[in-house]
Amino acid sequence: MSKKRIYFFLLGTTALFLTGTPAFAAATDDMKAEITALRARLDQLEAQQAATAASAAASAAQAKQAAQAAQAAQTAQVAKATVPPALTKDQNGNILGIQSNPVTLYDDANTSVHLYGLIEATLGVANNQTARGGVTVGYQTAWFSGNRLGFDADHALGFGDQIGLPGLKIISKLETEFESATGNLDTPGVLFNRDAWVGFESDDLGKLTFGRQNTLTRDFTATWGDSYGSAEASYKEGGYSNVNNFKQIIFYSASSTSTRNNSAVEWKKRFGDHWLVGVGYAFGSGGVGGSGNGGPGQFNAGGGGTPSQFSLGSNQAVSIAYNNLQIGPGKLNVNVNYNRANNHDLINEAELIGGNYSVGPFRVNAGYIHYTGEQGINNSAGTRTDNSWTVSGSYFPLAKLETDIGYVRMQGDHAGNCGGNTLLPFLQNASCVTRATVANGGKGTVFGSVIFHADKQTDFYVASDYMKVDGGWSVGDAQGNVDGIGHGRAYSDEVEVATGVRFKF
């Protein structure tokens, strides 16, 4: 019975009793008091009933929310379980996903394809471009990074567990380079001149790649070749700044097809938390098949080795790195490398050792290189010997502000000269050298820069270098400027200053 019905029933009964029984009229006050108490009791019961109903509704709502949360968690677990472990990271070790890789071209249960790129514009000034001190001003090839557009693809292979390689995936990279000032390809007629390779990767296998790619030595020595490389050697390709007067030390890490290998096989493998080992071999680039090697032009065809001369144009490399060695307040990264190339039947060899040490906002890099190169037909001009070294450092006075300074010394004894310039190691054909064109000498370059890292994708910078040659060393500058007599000849010494912006996506 509801509260209202009880109330009217009691009221009516009381009225009937009072009107029909006058003898009890004197008890009216007592009856009213009892009715008031009864009414208060009914109000209390109703309030308790309402509170109980509200509590039940709240409990039901909480139970519903808990059920929804559990269902969402289960759905997320199922979704995560559908992504193969091999695709949780890309071939460079970056976490895959829309939050970290927004430019996704294709993504399904087993395959992920990503687009990336870099555009850098540089304005530069360089003096002493002619015998009378001519100055050049204007756009130049990007100072720090080659402009590029690339595609990374990762595909999980389902049979990895069956052959003892869990998480096995197939990986590939296609990367082209262009000039931001003109839009021209960096290497005319070659679309993917930076990278064109396919390979395999897993924790147990390491990274095994086939095709055009960085030389193995370059990937390792980039940790100390200048102040701009990553601190640790890793599976990732990288290394060195782009076009300036100190970058030429990279050619000690090059091959007979420049700083990238054609027809190459490379393997890198981590052992534990610190060791990284790499082995590389490149077949001769002057053999059968193919249409162009993307290199500097020593060989005209791609494919395998030259018939009956299997080793001609081949390259071999071994590198060992030890990362993250705690020493005092900082960490040390070191690597040792052996690099060899058969360039036109002339053997080039280099042993390279270096590393870096980081403490807080400071990092110091240093390295030493011993190089020998045969010269002249059948080494008729004798063997060249270089002992070169570099030291550099970087400092972050603020979180987004980087300052760098460094020095590179290239020193050659009995070094050959062809076409007016001392030949760069590995890269150039030294069969043109004679005993009359060899000399002792060197090139020293000091460099510095200030970089503002506006965010993870955008950098603004001012950079400069001062280069001077001595002895019999003679070399053009890095820019290739035309002075009416020669191409980019640096007369006596040279100062370059550049400013630019670099955008990565």
Secondary structure, DSSP 8 states (H G I E B T S, - for coil): --HHHHHHHHHHHHHHHHHH-GGGGGGHHHHHHHHHHHHHHHHHHHHHHHHHHHHHHHHHHHHHHHHHHHHHHHHHHHHHHHS-GGGSB-TTS-B-STTT---EEEE-SSEEEEEEEEEEEEEEEE---STT---EEEEES-SSS-EEEEEEEEEE-TTTGGGT-TT-EEEEEEEEEE-TTT--BSSTT-SS-SEEEEEEEETTTEEEEEEEEE-HHHHHHTTTSSSSS-SS--SS---S-SSSSSGGGGGGG-BTTBTEEEEEEEEEEEETTTEEEEEEEE--SSSSS-S---SSSS----SS-BTTBTTTT-EEEEEEEEEEEEETTEEEEEEEEEEEEEETTEEEEEEEEEEEEEETTEEEEEEEEEEEE--SGGGTT--EEEEEEEEEEEEEEETTEEEEEEEEEEEEEEEEEETTEE--TTTS-GGG--GGGEEEEEEEEEEEEEEEE-SSSEEEEEEEEEEEEEET---B-SS--B-SSSBSB--SEEEEEEEEEEEE-
